[in-house]
């Protein structure tokens, strides 16, 4: 694998795991690539099952083929996509000396949540998250589960205390969504906001056509 080094502010690690919410992960990847990011993408086996179930996308287990499939979904993009296998230990996300300073796991299963919270590092995805935490980078987890058990909540709390952002896939409705895509964009917009990536996916609170002073209580 040959990778061209990019500045940290234009390089990011992204992981998809086996939680429901494949549309969030796909849309986030598309937005990052169209914003000229270099994206190191890690996909769990369970995530491939979810992609097939929720999106009808039979993503190849071969990294190069998966890359081609995903780029075909998005059309022309300015960024660079690198799809990594679960044991590519010599890839940049595996080492603190080379890993991007930002990482998002979207969607994040509760199994992955547990592995990250306990520092398991049994595969590249888990190791990449561990690296971002130890290097004091920015890690965002987008769990999709309901209800949360005390185990899930304790893992989230322990990670939050380490500076990890826990952003459950819970879209709002105050922007009057008209489609599933609008709900997906709401969540992806919040992730992009925290990453510092410019976007125009949704109207911002207080800047749309509605004025709170005009509401009759």
Secondary structure as UniProt FT lines:
FT   HELIX           8..10
FT   STRAND          11..16
FT   HELIX           22..34
FT   TURN            35..36
FT   STRAND          38..43
FT   HELIX           45..55
FT   HELIX           63..74
FT   STRAND          80..84
FT   TURN            86..87
FT   TURN            89..90
FT   HELIX           92..94
FT   TURN            96..98
FT   STRAND          102..108
FT   HELIX           110..117
FT   TURN            118..119
FT   HELIX           124..134
FT   TURN            135..136
FT   STRAND          138..143
FT   HELIX           150..161
FT   TURN            162..163
FT   STRAND          165..166
FT   TURN            174..175
FT   HELIX           180..195
FT   TURN            205..206
FT   HELIX           212..214
//
